[in-house]
Amino acid sequence: MSSSPSTTTEPARQGWTLVGPGLIVAATGVGAADLVATVIAGQKYGYALLWAVVVGCLMKVVLVEGAGRYTLATGRTIYEGWATLGKWTTWYFAPYIVIWGFVYGAAAMAGTGLPLHSLFPGLSVTVWGIISGLIGLALVWFGHYSLFEKVCAALVGIMFVTMVIAAALTLPNIPELLSGLAPSIPEGGLVNVLSVAGGVGGTITLAAYGYWIREKGWTTPGHMRVMRLDNGVAYTVTGIFVIATLIVGAELLYSAGIAVQTGDQGLLDLSDVLQERYGDWAGTIFLVGFWSAAMSSLVGVWNGVSMMFADFVGHARKLPADHPSTRLGGTWYKAYILWLTFPPMIMLFFGQPVWLILAYGVLGAFFMPFLAVTLLWILNTSRTPEQWRNGPVVNVLMGICAALFAWLAATQLQGSIERILGG
């Protein structure tokens, strides 16, 4: 299928001068929980799971490129693509985005509150978390994409530099590091393999990529090359960042036989180890990086997933695609920001209801296989112009992604149920 020159001409060179949406989607997806999973993998197995980091980056590159390619090739959002597959996609997505937003809002605010409380103990984790949520709200409320992109870029820079410094302090063993590129699964390490590969660079925020490239002004097939460059650069940076995290776990913890806790508390433990080994300054720098990673995830979700929600509501209400209330800065965009910010504060004070956490775990576990399967469907049918459909290699890679994420979903679901029943 041929396209008119107006839609295939490469954009002017200034379109190449700044990559951004890919870095946002990658950084938003690397939160505190992903850092802990990688640190613990290094703590348990040294460099043995380095290959899983590389695989995780490649999987996310394939999925994000697919989401971006669909948006540029068709001018439609990813939710518009899902809606063409039948009502079952809405039946899944509607409860998912509502429940996910409520639980994630609490987790994100708590995740930013922990390092801030350690740096400035005068206020509690809860208070610092609430302040972070309100700052996130203020940054994205008016829908100024350029400001949002600059803030995210600054946070990414801080988290990248601090983690690379922490890795350099440990003086990594390069030969052992390179040996970790050979695929192997240590005994009892399958869950850690899945956590590391699945946790590199995002879940629902992968689907937000199409919305961010739209706000960036990349709106036609002519922007396909710059989108792919953006995506590749973003996950290269993310890969280096996560490898640095694995180095810290391997050199600082594995070699010394030191264990850290699961959950965000594990990063505080790691900060204490850095402080004891290299001095107060090292622990402080790491806490700043911890906060930057958590805050970039919070701000990214407050912006990107709110755009997805506004799009979802617009379709549910049968509003035109360009209706102001469904776009960045519109009514439904702001409504979801409020949903992410204020109701979750209840969970910061009173804990998390068991049934809500179980629903969050179930719905969340299935999102990545849902994304992979629906992209395979959309990008191999008439929903996408023929020249922009998947080739054989991409189909194989997306099929592998779908299988691996389905396996991870089953593991996460089993773990969630066991924790609920055990608690």
C-alpha positions as a Markdown table, in Angstrom:
| # | Residue | x | y | z |
|---|---|---|---|---|
| 1 | Met | 0.0 | 0.0 | 0.0 |
| 2 | Ser | 1.5 | 3.3 | -1.0 |
| 3 | Ser | 1.2 | 6.6 | 0.9 |
| 4 | Ser | 1.0 | 10.1 | -0.3 |
| 5 | Pro | 4.2 | 12.2 | -0.2 |
| 6 | Ser | 2.8 | 14.3 | 2.5 |
| 7 | Thr | 2.7 | 11.4 | 4.9 |
| 8 | Thr | 6.0 | 9.7 | 4.0 |
| 9 | Thr | 8.4 | 12.6 | 3.6 |
| 10 | Glu | 11.1 | 12.6 | 6.4 |
| 11 | Pro | 10.6 | 15.6 | 8.7 |
| 12 | Ala | 12.9 | 18.5 | 8.7 |
| 13 | Arg | 16.3 | 17.9 | 10.5 |
| 14 | Gln | 15.2 | 19.8 | 13.6 |
| 15 | Gly | 13.0 | 16.9 | 14.4 |
| 16 | Trp | 16.2 | 14.9 | 15.1 |
| 17 | Thr | 17.7 | 17.4 | 17.5 |
| 18 | Leu | 16.0 | 16.1 | 20.6 |
| 19 | Val | 14.8 | 12.7 | 21.5 |
| 20 | Gly | 12.4 | 12.5 | 24.4 |
| 21 | Pro | 9.2 | 10.4 | 24.5 |
| 22 | Gly | 11.2 | 7.2 | 24.5 |
| 23 | Leu | 13.3 | 8.3 | 27.4 |
| 24 | Ile | 10.2 | 9.2 | 29.3 |
| 25 | Val | 8.4 | 5.9 | 28.7 |
| 26 | Ala | 11.6 | 4.0 | 29.7 |
| 27 | Ala | 12.3 | 6.0 | 32.8 |
| 28 | Thr | 8.7 | 6.1 | 33.9 |
| 29 | Gly | 8.7 | 2.3 | 33.8 |
| 30 | Val | 11.9 | 1.9 | 35.9 |
| 31 | Gly | 10.6 | 2.5 | 39.4 |
| 32 | Ala | 11.8 | 1.6 | 42.9 |
| 33 | Ala | 10.3 | -1.9 | 42.7 |
| 34 | Asp | 12.2 | -2.7 | 39.5 |
| 35 | Leu | 15.5 | -1.4 | 41.0 |
| 36 | Val | 15.0 | -3.7 | 44.0 |
| 37 | Ala | 14.3 | -6.7 | 41.8 |
| 38 | Thr | 17.5 | -6.0 | 39.9 |
| 39 | Val | 19.6 | -5.4 | 43.1 |
| 40 | Ile | 18.3 | -8.6 | 44.7 |
| 41 | Ala | 19.1 | -10.5 | 41.5 |
| 42 | Gly | 22.7 | -9.2 | 41.7 |
| 43 | Gln | 22.7 | -10.0 | 45.5 |
| 44 | Lys | 21.7 | -13.6 | 44.9 |
| 45 | Tyr | 23.4 | -14.5 | 41.7 |
| 46 | Gly | 26.1 | -12.0 | 41.0 |
| 47 | Tyr | 26.3 | -11.3 | 37.2 |
| 48 | Ala | 24.5 | -14.5 | 36.2 |
| 49 | Leu | 21.4 | -12.7 | 35.1 |
| 50 | Leu | 22.9 | -9.9 | 33.1 |
| 51 | Trp | 21.6 | -11.5 | 30.0 |
| 52 | Ala | 18.1 | -11.1 | 31.3 |
| 53 | Val | 18.5 | -7.3 | 31.5 |
| 54 | Val | 19.5 | -7.3 | 27.8 |
| 55 | Val | 16.6 | -9.5 | 26.9 |
| 56 | Gly | 14.2 | -7.3 | 28.9 |
| 57 | Cys | 15.4 | -4.2 | 27.1 |
| 58 | Leu | 15.0 | -5.8 | 23.7 |
| 59 | Met | 11.5 | -7.0 | 24.5 |
| 60 | Lys | 10.4 | -3.5 | 25.5 |
| 61 | Val | 12.0 | -2.0 | 22.4 |
| 62 | Val | 9.9 | -4.3 | 20.3 |
| 63 | Leu | 6.7 | -3.5 | 22.1 |
| 64 | Val | 7.2 | 0.3 | 22.3 |
| 65 | Glu | 8.2 | 0.4 | 18.6 |
| 66 | Gly | 5.1 | -1.5 | 17.8 |
| 67 | Ala | 2.9 | 0.9 | 19.7 |
| 68 | Gly | 4.6 | 3.9 | 18.2 |
| 69 | Arg | 4.5 | 2.5 | 14.7 |
| 70 | Tyr | 0.7 | 1.9 | 14.9 |
| 71 | Thr | 0.1 | 5.5 | 16.0 |
| 72 | Leu | 2.3 | 7.0 | 13.3 |
| 73 | Ala | 1.0 | 4.7 | 10.6 |
| 74 | Thr | -2.7 | 5.2 | 11.3 |
| 75 | Gly | -3.0 | 8.5 | 13.2 |
| 76 | Arg | -4.9 | 6.5 | 15.9 |
| 77 | Thr | -4.1 | 5.9 | 19.6 |
| 78 | Ile | -3.4 | 2.5 | 21.0 |
| 79 | Tyr | -6.8 | 2.5 | 22.7 |
| 80 | Glu | -8.5 | 3.1 | 19.4 |
| 81 | Gly | -6.7 | 0.1 | 18.1 |
| 82 | Trp | -7.8 | -2.0 | 21.1 |
| 83 | Ala | -11.4 | -0.9 | 20.6 |
| 84 | Thr | -11.4 | -2.4 | 17.1 |
| 85 | Leu | -10.7 | -5.8 | 18.5 |
| 86 | Gly | -14.1 | -6.0 | 20.3 |
| 87 | Lys | -15.7 | -5.1 | 23.6 |
| 88 | Trp | -13.6 | -7.6 | 25.6 |
| 89 | Thr | -10.7 | -5.1 | 25.5 |
| 90 | Thr | -12.8 | -2.5 | 27.2 |
| 91 | Trp | -14.1 | -5.0 | 29.7 |
| 92 | Tyr | -10.5 | -5.7 | 30.7 |
| 93 | Phe | -9.1 | -2.1 | 30.4 |
| 94 | Ala | -11.9 | -0.3 | 32.3 |
| 95 | Pro | -11.5 | -2.0 | 35.7 |
| 96 | Tyr | -7.8 | -2.2 | 35.2 |
| 97 | Ile | -7.1 | 1.5 | 34.7 |
| 98 | Val | -9.4 | 2.5 | 37.6 |
| 99 | Ile | -8.1 | -0.1 | 40.2 |
| 100 | Trp | -4.5 | 0.2 | 39.0 |
| 101 | Gly | -4.6 | 4.0 | 39.3 |
| 102 | Phe | -5.8 | 3.9 | 42.9 |
| 103 | Val | -3.3 | 1.4 | 44.1 |
| 104 | Tyr | -0.4 | 2.7 | 42.0 |
| 105 | Gly | -1.1 | 6.3 | 43.3 |
| 106 | Ala | -0.5 | 5.1 | 46.9 |
| 107 | Ala | 2.6 | 3.0 | 46.0 |
| 108 | Ala | 4.1 | 5.9 | 43.9 |
| 109 | Met | 3.7 | 8.4 | 46.7 |
| 110 | Ala | 5.1 | 6.0 | 49.3 |
| 111 | Gly | 8.0 | 5.2 | 47.0 |
| 112 | Thr | 9.0 | 8.9 | 46.8 |
| 113 | Gly | 8.4 | 9.4 | 50.5 |
| 114 | Leu | 10.9 | 6.8 | 51.6 |
| 115 | Pro | 14.1 | 8.4 | 50.3 |
| 116 | Leu | 12.9 | 11.9 | 51.2 |
| 117 | His | 12.2 | 10.8 | 54.8 |
| 118 | Ser | 15.7 | 9.3 | 54.9 |
| 119 | Leu | 17.2 | 12.5 | 53.6 |
| 120 | Phe | 15.0 | 14.9 | 55.6 |
| 121 | Pro | 13.6 | 12.9 | 58.6 |
| 122 | Gly | 11.7 | 15.9 | 60.0 |
| 123 | Leu | 8.6 | 14.8 | 58.0 |
| 124 | Ser | 7.2 | 11.2 | 57.8 |
| 125 | Val | 7.2 | 9.0 | 54.8 |
| 126 | Thr | 3.4 | 9.6 | 54.4 |
| 127 | Val | 3.8 | 13.4 | 54.5 |
| 128 | Trp | 6.7 | 13.4 | 52.0 |
| 129 | Gly | 4.7 | 11.1 | 49.8 |
| 130 | Ile | 1.7 | 13.4 | 49.8 |
| 131 | Ile | 3.9 | 16.4 | 49.0 |
| 132 | Ser | 5.4 | 14.4 | 46.1 |
| 133 | Gly | 2.0 | 13.6 | 44.7 |
| 134 | Leu | 0.9 | 17.2 | 44.9 |
| 135 | Ile | 4.1 | 18.3 | 43.1 |
| 136 | Gly | 3.4 | 15.7 | 40.4 |
| 137 | Leu | -0.1 | 17.1 | 40.1 |
| 138 | Ala | 1.1 | 20.6 | 39.7 |
| 139 | Leu | 3.7 | 19.7 | 37.1 |
| 140 | Val | 1.3 | 18.0 | 34.8 |
| 141 | Trp | -2.0 | 19.7 | 35.5 |
| 142 | Phe | -2.0 | 22.3 | 32.8 |
| 143 | Gly | -0.8 | 19.8 | 30.1 |
| 144 | His | 2.4 | 21.6 | 29.1 |
| 145 | Tyr | 4.3 | 18.7 | 27.4 |
| 146 | Ser | 7.6 | 20.6 | 26.9 |
| 147 | Leu | 7.8 | 21.3 | 30.6 |
| 148 | Phe | 6.9 | 17.8 | 31.5 |
| 149 | Glu | 9.6 | 16.4 | 29.1 |
| 150 | Lys | 12.3 | 18.7 | 30.6 |
| 151 | Val | 11.4 | 17.7 | 34.2 |
| 152 | Cys | 11.5 | 14.0 | 33.2 |
| 153 | Ala | 14.9 | 14.5 | 31.4 |
| 154 | Ala | 16.3 | 16.1 | 34.5 |
| 155 | Leu | 15.1 | 13.3 | 36.8 |
| 156 | Val | 16.5 | 10.7 | 34.3 |
| 157 | Gly | 19.8 | 12.4 | 34.3 |
| 158 | Ile | 20.0 | 12.4 | 38.1 |
| 159 | Met | 19.0 | 8.8 | 38.5 |
| 160 | Phe | 21.4 | 7.7 | 35.7 |
| 161 | Val | 24.4 | 9.6 | 37.1 |
| 162 | Thr | 23.9 | 8.5 | 40.7 |
| 163 | Met | 23.5 | 4.8 | 39.8 |
| 164 | Val | 26.5 | 4.8 | 37.5 |
| 165 | Ile | 28.6 | 6.5 | 40.3 |
| 166 | Ala | 27.4 | 3.8 | 42.7 |
| 167 | Ala | 28.4 | 1.1 | 40.3 |
| 168 | Ala | 31.8 | 2.7 | 39.6 |
| 169 | Leu | 32.5 | 2.9 | 43.4 |
| 170 | Thr | 32.2 | -0.9 | 43.6 |
| 171 | Leu | 35.0 | -1.4 | 41.0 |
| 172 | Pro | 33.1 | -4.0 | 38.8 |
| 173 | Asn | 34.9 | -7.2 | 37.7 |
| 174 | Ile | 34.7 | -6.8 | 33.9 |
| 175 | Pro | 35.4 | -10.5 | 33.0 |
| 176 | Glu | 32.7 | -11.7 | 35.3 |
| 177 | Leu | 30.4 | -9.0 | 34.1 |
| 178 | Leu | 30.8 | -10.2 | 30.5 |
| 179 | Ser | 30.3 | -13.8 | 31.4 |
| 180 | Gly | 26.8 | -12.9 | 32.6 |
| 181 | Leu | 25.8 | -12.3 | 28.9 |
| 182 | Ala | 25.7 | -16.0 | 28.4 |
| 183 | Pro | 22.1 | -17.1 | 29.0 |
| 184 | Ser | 21.7 | -19.4 | 32.1 |
| 185 | Ile | 19.2 | -19.8 | 34.8 |
| 186 | Pro | 20.7 | -20.5 | 38.3 |
| 187 | Glu | 19.0 | -23.0 | 40.4 |
| 188 | Gly | 15.9 | -21.4 | 42.0 |
| 189 | Gly | 16.4 | -18.3 | 39.9 |
| 190 | Leu | 13.6 | -18.5 | 37.4 |
| 191 | Val | 11.4 | -15.9 | 39.3 |
| 192 | Asn | 14.4 | -13.5 | 39.4 |
| 193 | Val | 15.0 | -14.0 | 35.7 |
| 194 | Leu | 11.4 | -13.1 | 35.0 |
| 195 | Ser | 11.4 | -10.2 | 37.4 |
| 196 | Val | 14.5 | -8.7 | 35.9 |
| 197 | Ala | 13.5 | -9.2 | 32.2 |
| 198 | Gly | 9.9 | -8.1 | 32.8 |
| 199 | Gly | 10.8 | -5.2 | 35.0 |
| 200 | Val | 13.1 | -3.3 | 32.6 |
| 201 | Gly | 11.3 | -0.2 | 31.5 |
| 202 | Gly | 7.6 | -0.3 | 32.2 |
| 203 | Thr | 4.2 | -1.9 | 31.9 |
| 204 | Ile | 1.1 | 0.3 | 31.2 |
| 205 | Thr | 3.4 | 3.2 | 30.4 |
| 206 | Leu | 4.6 | 1.4 | 27.3 |
| 207 | Ala | 1.2 | 1.9 | 25.8 |
| 208 | Ala | 1.4 | 5.6 | 26.7 |
| 209 | Tyr | 4.2 | 6.1 | 24.2 |
| 210 | Gly | 1.9 | 6.8 | 21.3 |
| 211 | Tyr | 0.3 | 9.6 | 23.3 |
| 212 | Trp | 3.7 | 11.2 | 24.1 |
| 213 | Ile | 4.9 | 11.1 | 20.5 |
| 214 | Arg | 1.7 | 12.8 | 19.5 |
| 215 | Glu | 2.3 | 15.6 | 22.0 |
| 216 | Lys | 5.9 | 15.8 | 20.7 |
| 217 | Gly | 4.5 | 16.5 | 17.3 |
| 218 | Trp | 5.5 | 13.2 | 15.7 |
| 219 | Thr | 2.2 | 12.4 | 13.9 |
| 220 | Thr | 2.9 | 10.9 | 10.5 |
| 221 | Pro | 4.8 | 7.9 | 9.0 |
| 222 | Gly | 7.4 | 10.5 | 8.1 |
| 223 | His | 8.4 | 10.5 | 11.8 |
| 224 | Met | 9.0 | 6.7 | 11.8 |
| 225 | Arg | 12.8 | 6.9 | 11.7 |
| 226 | Val | 13.1 | 9.5 | 14.5 |
| 227 | Met | 10.6 | 7.5 | 16.6 |
| 228 | Arg | 12.8 | 4.3 | 16.2 |
| 229 | Leu | 15.9 | 6.3 | 17.0 |
| 230 | Asp | 14.3 | 7.7 | 20.1 |
| 231 | Asn | 13.2 | 4.3 | 21.2 |
| 232 | Gly | 16.6 | 2.7 | 20.7 |
| 233 | Val | 18.4 | 5.5 | 22.5 |
| 234 | Ala | 16.0 | 5.4 | 25.4 |
| 235 | Tyr | 16.4 | 1.7 | 26.1 |
| 236 | Thr | 20.1 | 1.8 | 25.6 |
| 237 | Val | 20.2 | 4.4 | 28.4 |
| 238 | Thr | 17.8 | 2.3 | 30.5 |
| 239 | Gly | 19.8 | -0.8 | 29.9 |
| 240 | Ile | 23.0 | 0.9 | 31.1 |
| 241 | Phe | 21.2 | 2.1 | 34.2 |
| 242 | Val | 19.8 | -1.3 | 35.1 |
| 243 | Ile | 23.2 | -3.0 | 34.4 |
| 244 | Ala | 24.7 | -0.4 | 36.8 |
| 245 | Thr | 22.0 | -1.5 | 39.4 |
| 246 | Leu | 22.9 | -5.1 | 38.9 |
| 247 | Ile | 26.6 | -4.3 | 39.3 |
| 248 | Val | 25.9 | -2.7 | 42.7 |
| 249 | Gly | 24.0 | -5.7 | 43.8 |
| 250 | Ala | 26.7 | -8.1 | 42.6 |
| 251 | Glu | 29.7 | -6.3 | 43.8 |
| 252 | Leu | 28.4 | -4.7 | 47.0 |
| 253 | Leu | 26.1 | -7.4 | 48.3 |
| 254 | Tyr | 26.8 | -10.8 | 46.5 |
| 255 | Ser | 30.5 | -10.7 | 47.2 |
| 256 | Ala | 30.0 | -9.7 | 50.8 |
| 257 | Gly | 27.1 | -12.0 | 51.5 |
| 258 | Ile | 24.9 | -9.1 | 52.5 |
| 259 | Ala | 21.1 | -9.4 | 52.1 |
| 260 | Val | 18.6 | -6.5 | 51.6 |
| 261 | Gln | 14.8 | -6.6 | 52.1 |
| 262 | Thr | 12.3 | -6.8 | 49.3 |
| 263 | Gly | 10.1 | -3.9 | 48.5 |
| 264 | Asp | 11.3 | -0.2 | 48.5 |
| 265 | Gln | 12.9 | -0.8 | 51.9 |
| 266 | Gly | 15.6 | -2.7 | 50.1 |
| 267 | Leu | 16.9 | 0.5 | 48.5 |
| 268 | Leu | 17.2 | 2.1 | 51.9 |
| 269 | Asp | 19.2 | -0.9 | 53.1 |
| 270 | Leu | 21.4 | -0.5 | 50.1 |
| 271 | Ser | 21.9 | 3.2 | 50.9 |
| 272 | Asp | 23.0 | 2.2 | 54.4 |
| 273 | Val | 25.6 | -0.3 | 52.9 |
| 274 | Leu | 27.0 | 2.4 | 50.6 |
| 275 | Gln | 27.2 | 4.8 | 53.5 |
| 276 | Glu | 29.0 | 2.3 | 55.7 |
| 277 | Arg | 31.4 | 1.3 | 52.9 |
| 278 | Tyr | 32.2 | 4.6 | 51.3 |
| 279 | Gly | 31.0 | 7.4 | 53.6 |
| 280 | Asp | 27.9 | 9.4 | 54.2 |
| 281 | Trp | 28.1 | 11.2 | 50.8 |
| 282 | Ala | 27.7 | 7.9 | 48.9 |
| 283 | Gly | 24.6 | 7.0 | 50.8 |
| 284 | Thr | 23.2 | 10.5 | 50.2 |
| 285 | Ile | 23.9 | 10.4 | 46.5 |
| 286 | Phe | 22.2 | 7.0 | 46.2 |
| 287 | Leu | 19.1 | 8.3 | 48.0 |
| 288 | Val | 18.9 | 11.2 | 45.6 |
| 289 | Gly | 19.0 | 8.7 | 42.7 |
| 290 | Phe | 16.4 | 6.5 | 44.4 |
| 291 | Trp | 14.1 | 9.6 | 44.8 |
| 292 | Ser | 14.7 | 10.6 | 41.1 |
| 293 | Ala | 13.7 | 7.1 | 39.9 |
| 294 | Ala | 10.6 | 7.1 | 42.0 |
| 295 | Met | 9.6 | 10.7 | 41.1 |
| 296 | Ser | 10.2 | 10.2 | 37.4 |
| 297 | Ser | 7.8 | 7.2 | 37.5 |
| 298 | Leu | 5.2 | 9.2 | 39.4 |
| 299 | Val | 5.3 | 12.2 | 37.1 |
| 300 | Gly | 5.3 | 10.0 | 34.0 |
| 301 | Val | 2.2 | 8.1 | 35.1 |
| 302 | Trp | 0.4 | 11.3 | 36.3 |
| 303 | Asn | 0.8 | 12.5 | 32.7 |
| 304 | Gly | 0.8 | 9.5 | 30.3 |
| 305 | Val | -1.8 | 7.3 | 31.9 |
| 306 | Ser | -4.1 | 10.2 | 32.4 |
| 307 | Met | -4.0 | 10.8 | 28.7 |
| 308 | Met | -4.9 | 7.1 | 28.2 |
| 309 | Phe | -7.8 | 7.5 | 30.6 |
| 310 | Ala | -9.1 | 10.6 | 28.8 |
| 311 | Asp | -8.9 | 8.7 | 25.5 |
| 312 | Phe | -10.8 | 5.8 | 27.0 |
| 313 | Val | -13.6 | 8.0 | 28.4 |
| 314 | Gly | -13.9 | 9.8 | 25.1 |
| 315 | His | -14.5 | 6.5 | 23.3 |
| 316 | Ala | -16.9 | 5.3 | 26.0 |
| 317 | Arg | -18.9 | 8.6 | 25.5 |
| 318 | Lys | -18.5 | 8.5 | 21.7 |
| 319 | Leu | -16.8 | 11.9 | 21.6 |
| 320 | Pro | -14.8 | 13.0 | 18.6 |
| 321 | Ala | -11.2 | 12.0 | 18.6 |
| 322 | Asp | -10.0 | 15.6 | 18.9 |
| 323 | His | -12.6 | 16.6 | 21.6 |
| 324 | Pro | -10.8 | 19.0 | 24.0 |
| 325 | Ser | -12.0 | 17.1 | 27.1 |
| 326 | Thr | -10.2 | 13.9 | 26.0 |
| 327 | Arg | -6.8 | 15.5 | 25.2 |
| 328 | Leu | -3.8 | 16.6 | 27.2 |
| 329 | Gly | -5.0 | 19.2 | 29.8 |
| 330 | Gly | -8.7 | 18.4 | 29.2 |
| 331 | Thr | -11.4 | 17.5 | 31.7 |
| 332 | Trp | -11.0 | 13.8 | 31.8 |
| 333 | Tyr | -7.2 | 14.0 | 31.8 |
| 334 | Lys | -7.4 | 16.2 | 34.9 |
| 335 | Ala | -10.0 | 13.9 | 36.5 |
| 336 | Tyr | -7.7 | 11.0 | 36.4 |
| 337 | Ile | -4.8 | 13.0 | 37.8 |
| 338 | Leu | -7.1 | 13.8 | 40.8 |
| 339 | Trp | -7.9 | 10.1 | 41.0 |
| 340 | Leu | -4.2 | 9.2 | 41.1 |
| 341 | Thr | -3.5 | 11.8 | 43.8 |
| 342 | Phe | -6.2 | 12.2 | 46.4 |
| 343 | Pro | -8.1 | 8.9 | 47.0 |
| 344 | Pro | -4.9 | 6.9 | 47.3 |
| 345 | Met | -3.8 | 9.1 | 50.2 |
| 346 | Ile | -6.3 | 7.1 | 52.2 |
| 347 | Met | -4.2 | 4.0 | 51.7 |
| 348 | Leu | -1.1 | 5.8 | 53.0 |
| 349 | Phe | -2.8 | 6.4 | 56.3 |
| 350 | Phe | -5.0 | 3.2 | 56.7 |
| 351 | Gly | -3.2 | 0.5 | 54.8 |
| 352 | Gln | -4.2 | -1.5 | 51.7 |
| 353 | Pro | -7.4 | -3.6 | 51.6 |
| 354 | Val | -6.7 | -7.2 | 50.8 |
| 355 | Trp | -9.4 | -7.5 | 48.1 |
| 356 | Leu | -8.0 | -4.4 | 46.3 |
| 357 | Ile | -4.5 | -5.6 | 46.3 |
| 358 | Leu | -5.6 | -9.0 | 44.9 |
| 359 | Ala | -7.6 | -7.3 | 42.1 |
| 360 | Tyr | -4.6 | -5.1 | 41.4 |
| 361 | Gly | -2.3 | -8.1 | 41.2 |
| 362 | Val | -4.6 | -10.0 | 38.9 |
| 363 | Leu | -5.3 | -7.2 | 36.5 |
| 364 | Gly | -1.8 | -5.9 | 36.5 |
| 365 | Ala | -0.2 | -9.3 | 35.8 |
| 366 | Phe | -2.1 | -9.6 | 32.6 |
| 367 | Phe | -1.4 | -6.2 | 31.1 |
| 368 | Met | 1.9 | -7.1 | 29.4 |
| 369 | Pro | 0.6 | -10.2 | 27.7 |
| 370 | Phe | -2.5 | -8.2 | 26.8 |
| 371 | Leu | -0.3 | -5.6 | 25.2 |
| 372 | Ala | 1.8 | -8.1 | 23.3 |
| 373 | Val | -1.1 | -10.1 | 22.0 |
| 374 | Thr | -3.2 | -7.1 | 20.9 |
| 375 | Leu | -0.2 | -5.5 | 19.2 |
| 376 | Leu | 0.4 | -8.8 | 17.3 |
| 377 | Trp | -3.3 | -8.7 | 16.3 |
| 378 | Ile | -3.4 | -5.1 | 15.3 |
| 379 | Leu | -0.1 | -5.0 | 13.5 |
| 380 | Asn | -0.8 | -8.0 | 11.3 |
| 381 | Thr | -4.3 | -7.1 | 10.0 |
| 382 | Ser | -6.0 | -4.4 | 7.9 |
| 383 | Arg | -6.1 | -2.2 | 11.0 |
| 384 | Thr | -2.5 | -1.2 | 10.0 |
| 385 | Pro | -1.5 | -0.1 | 6.5 |
| 386 | Glu | 0.3 | -3.0 | 4.8 |
| 387 | Gln | 3.7 | -1.3 | 4.5 |
| 388 | Trp | 3.8 | -0.8 | 8.3 |
| 389 | Arg | 2.7 | -4.2 | 9.4 |
| 390 | Asn | 4.9 | -6.6 | 11.3 |
| 391 | Gly | 7.6 | -8.5 | 9.4 |
| 392 | Pro | 8.4 | -12.1 | 10.2 |
| 393 | Val | 11.3 | -11.2 | 12.6 |
| 394 | Val | 9.1 | -8.8 | 14.6 |
| 395 | Asn | 6.3 | -11.3 | 14.7 |
| 396 | Val | 8.6 | -13.9 | 16.2 |
| 397 | Leu | 10.0 | -11.4 | 18.8 |
| 398 | Met | 6.5 | -10.2 | 19.8 |
| 399 | Gly | 5.4 | -13.8 | 20.0 |
| 400 | Ile | 8.3 | -14.5 | 22.4 |
| 401 | Cys | 7.3 | -11.4 | 24.4 |
| 402 | Ala | 3.7 | -12.6 | 24.7 |
| 403 | Ala | 4.8 | -16.1 | 25.9 |
| 404 | Leu | 7.4 | -14.8 | 28.4 |
| 405 | Phe | 5.0 | -12.2 | 29.8 |
| 406 | Ala | 2.2 | -14.8 | 30.1 |
| 407 | Trp | 4.6 | -16.9 | 32.1 |
| 408 | Leu | 5.5 | -13.9 | 34.3 |
| 409 | Ala | 1.8 | -13.1 | 34.7 |
| 410 | Ala | 1.1 | -16.7 | 36.0 |
| 411 | Thr | 4.1 | -16.4 | 38.4 |
| 412 | Gln | 3.0 | -13.0 | 39.7 |
| 413 | Leu | -0.6 | -14.1 | 40.0 |
| 414 | Gln | 0.4 | -17.2 | 42.0 |
| 415 | Gly | 2.7 | -15.1 | 44.2 |
| 416 | Ser | -0.1 | -12.5 | 44.9 |
| 417 | Ile | -2.6 | -15.1 | 45.9 |
| 418 | Glu | 0.0 | -16.8 | 48.2 |
| 419 | Arg | 0.8 | -13.5 | 49.9 |
| 420 | Ile | -2.9 | -12.7 | 50.4 |
| 421 | Leu | -3.7 | -16.2 | 51.8 |
| 422 | Gly | -0.5 | -16.2 | 53.9 |
| 423 | Gly | -1.2 | -12.7 | 55.3 |
